[in-house]
Amino acid sequence: MSGSVKKSRAAVERRNLIVPQMRDYDELGMRQEWVPHLMYFHPRNVALKSVTTDEFGFRNTTGFKPGAPTALLVGGSSVFGIGSTSDAMTIPSLLNATTKYNWLNFGGRAFNSTQEAILVHLSNTKKIDGPIVVMSGANNLTRSLMSGSFSKMFGAFFHQGLFESQMRSAAVGNRALARQLVAGLRERFGVGRKLRSQPVSNTSDSKAESYNAMLTVFERDCEYFQMLAKHNSTSASFVLQPFAPWIQKSLTTQETELFKLLDQEAEGFSRVLSELAERKQQYTQDLQTICARTGLKFVDLNTAPELQKPEWLFVDRVHLTDAGYSVVTKLLVRDLAL
């Protein structure tokens, strides 16, 4: 075992002593399922101490109120509730306890905005008579800064390299099979033509182009949520999720150590982390402009003084503690008049 691997494992073990619930989320990630359209989703019917999922892989919420209007909280892993100690401490469950709505948890781990929209579409939820709130943003920007293709139509997603590698392997297998078939036809009947491979479109590695393509995709996804809201005679809002590098926060002892351990576990992420911090202002302005153009209310939680206090709110730079999720819930209720 290499020194870097040992260092990474030691960092994870130390993290698990500070936030033991993260063991459950690690296990959940190891058991993720490959599914149509979404690419991947949480495993179904999970029953761990800190997290449970239903028959489709959605996280269960608590506090259901019979007859109450149905509202949607959509987003990535923070909406799912990575870091919370139980289903009851996720934002949708906390909203169930503090608002008149029944909130469904449409959080997808490592999802981009397109996967978030597809998840809502696939659920075919018939009754949406409460607000639609999308709390997201970090994954879109992070993925646009990473290596790999980024299309104005398809966007880009996490684990894309693995997907493309497997598809290339399958294509090689298909071409080999075709060559054998054609060779057999020629030998038997003296016929057959060589198959021409389809040209592969080149995608630019330019960060500027990737960033602009990401914004194009984001605007399309915002338009979807706005159309869904209008169809159901309700409202749609976009909330830029709290992200530690974007908040002028006094870190606690626990947060300082957890962030340091995270850097030891993923040493190669430092460049992207630096760029995320640098792009925050421009990115926020661009998202706000797009939301105004598409009719979504925009809220930036990274400016909230409540998240800047020296309280233990983060288990890592993007996921929250129970206390952190509680603070965010109160901010959503206040800023969106829920």
N, C-alpha and C positions, 0 to 999 in steps of 0.2 A: 504494500500500500504506500503510495507516494506521500510526501510530507504535506502537500496541499490538501489531499483528501483527508488525512488525519486531522488537519487544522479545521477543515470544514465540518467534519463530524463532531469534533470537540465543541465547536461553536454552536451547533444544533443542540447538543446535549446540555450545554450551559443555558441556552435559550429556553429549553423545555423545563428547566428548574425554576426559571423566573415566571414563565407563562405556560404551565403544564397543559392547558387546553389546546395548545398548538400541536400536540401529538395527534389529536383527533383530526385536525385539519390536514396534517401531513399524510395521515392514513387515507383520508378522503381523496386527496390529490392522487395518491398512488392507485386508487381504485376508479378513477374517472373513466367514463365510457365514451367510445366513439359512436356518434349518432348522426343520422342524416341531417343535412342542411346546416346545423349548428357547428359541425365538426366534432365537438366534444361537449360533454355535460357531466354533472355530478352523478355518482352512482345512485341507483334506485334503492328505496327501502332501507336506507342506512339507519342504524340505531346505535350511535355512540354517545358517550356521556355528555359531550358538549354540543352535538349536532345530530339532527335526524332529517331524513328526506322522505318524500312521498313516493308513490309508485312510478312517477315520471322523473324524479331527481330534483324536484323543487324543494327548497327548504321549508319545513313546517313552521307555521306561525302559531302563536298562542293568543288567547283573548278574543276569540270569535264571538260576535254578537248577532244572534238570530235576527234577520230582517234588516240589518244595517246596510247602507249603501256600500258597494264594492269599489275600492280604490287600488291603484297599482303603484308600487315602488319598484322602479326598474333601474338596473345598473350592473356593475361588476361585483367583485368579491366583497367590497365594503357593504353593499346592499345585502349580499348573501349573509354577511356577518362574520367573516373570518376574524378570529380573535375573541369573539364573545364566548362566555362560559356556558351558555345554554341557548336554546331557541327563543326563550322568553326575553333575552337581552339583545336581540337583533332590533334594528330600527323598525321594521314592519310590526313586530310584536309590541314594541313600546308605543308605536303610533296607535295600535289597537286599544291600548290602555288609556290613551290620552285624547283621542278624537272620536267622533261619532261614526267613523268608517270602519269597515273590515278591510285591512290592507293585505294584499297578496305579495309575497316575496318573489319578484322577478329578477333576482340577482344571479349572474352567471360568472363563475370564477374565471378570470383572465379573458373576459369577453370584451370585444370592441363594440362601438355603437351599433354596427350592423347586426352583430349577433344578438345584441340586446333587443333590437327591433324584431328580428326573426323569431326570437323566443316568445315575444308577446303575440306575434302573428300565429305561430304554431299552436299556442295554447287555446286559440279559438274561444276566448272568454266572452260569453254571450252578454253578461251583465256587467257593465262598467258605468256605474252611476255616481261615482266619486271621482276625485281628481287623479290625473296621471302625472306622476313625478319621476323624472329621470335624474338620478344622482350618479354622475360618471365624469369622464374626462381624462383621467390619468392614463388609462390604457391606450387610448387613441394616440396621444402624444408620444408615449413611451415607445409604442410599436413603430411609429413613423421615424424615430431616431435610430432604430436598430437596423442591422443589415438585412437585406432581402428585398424582394420585389414589392411594389406598392402600386396598385391600379386604381384609377379614378372610378372604375366600375366595381371592382371586387374588394378594394381596400387591401388590408393585410391583417393577419391574425397571429396570435402566439401559437407556437408549435408548427408554424407554416413550413419551416425547413424540413421537419420530419415528414409532413404530408407530401411535399414536393418530391422528397427523396424516394418515398414509397411508390408514388405514382410514376416516377421515372423508371424505377425497377420493374413495375408492372408493364410499362411501355416497352422496355427492352425485351421482356419475356414475350410480349405479343408480337414484336417484330421478328424475334427468333422463330416463333411458331409459324409466322407467315412465310418466312424464308424457306422453312422446311416444306411447307405446303406447296409453294411455287416450284421448288426444286423437284418435288415429287411429280407435279403436273407436267413439268418439262420432260422429265425422264420417261413418263408413261405416254404422253400425248404430244410432246413437242410444242406446247403452248405455255403462255403465262408471261406476264411482264413484271419487272421489278417494281415494288411498291415505293412510291415517293413519300418521304417523310414530310409532314406538314411543317412549314416554317414556324419557328418559335419566336414570338414577339419579344423584342428587347425592352426591358424596363430600366429606366435611369436610376442610378444609385445616388443621384443628387438629392441632398437633404432638403433643399428648397422645393424641389419637385415633389418629393415624398410628403412634405409638410402640406403643400397646397392640395395635393391629391387627397390627403386625409381630411382637410377642411371641406372639400367637395363631397366626400362620402358622408361626413358628419351632417352637412346641410340637408342632404337627401334623407337621412335618417330622422332629422328633426321634422322635416315635412311629413314623414309618415306618422309620427306621433301627433302632430297637429291635426292631420286628417282623421286619425282615430278619435281624437278628443272631440272634434266637431261632429263626427258621426254619432257619438254618444252624448252629445250636448253637455260636455264637461270641459275642463281646462287641462292644459298640458304645460308643465314647467321643466326647465333644466337647471339643475343644481351642480355647480362645479365642486366636486368632492374635496374634502380636506386632505391635504397632502403635506406632510411635515416640512419638506424643503421650501414650500410656498408660504409657510406661516412663520411669523416672527414670534416664535414660542420659546419660552424659557424651559429647557428640557429638564426633566427630573433625573434622578440618579438611575432609575430603571430604564428610562428612554435612552439615556446616553449609552448605557451598557448594551441594550438591545440593538441599537443602531450600529455600534461597534462590532458586535457579534455578526450582524447581518452582512457587514462589509467583509468580514473574514470568510463568511460562507460563500459570498458571490463577489470575488475580487474584481472580476472583469466588468462589473456594472458601474464602476466609478465614473467612467467617461459619460455614459448616458445620464447618470444622476446629476452631473455637473451641468449638462445641457438642459435638463429638465428645469433646473433652477434658473438658468439664464433666460429661458424662453417663456417663463411664467407670465410676464406682463403682456407681451405680444399675443400669446395664446389666449389669455383671458379676454383681451380686447376683441380678438377675432371671433371667439365663441359668442361673446355678447352681441356682436354685430349680426352674426348668423341667427341667433335666437330672435333678435328684433325683426329681422327680415322674414322669418318663418312664423312669427307670432307666439313664440314660447316666452313665458316669463323667465328671466335669468337671475340666478342668485349665486354669488361666490362666497362659499363658507370660509375661504381662507383669510378673509378680512375680519371675521368675527372675533371680537376681543375675548369672548368666552373660551375660545380654543387656544388663546395665547398665554393663558395663565399657567403657572408652574404646578400643574396637576398631572398625574400619570394618565394620559389619554391614548397613547399609541403603543401597540405591541410591535409594530415596525413602522416604516415611514408612510404607509398607506392604510393599514388596518388599525382598528381601534380596540381599546379595552372596553369593558362594560360601562365604565364611567364616560369614556369618549363617545360611545354610541348614545348614551343618555343625553349628553350635551348636544349632539347633532340632532337628535329627535326634537329637543326643545327649540332649537334654532329653526328647524323645518316648520314646526307648528307656528312659530312667531312670524317668520319671514314670508311664509306662504299662506298665512291665515287659515291654517287647517283646523 
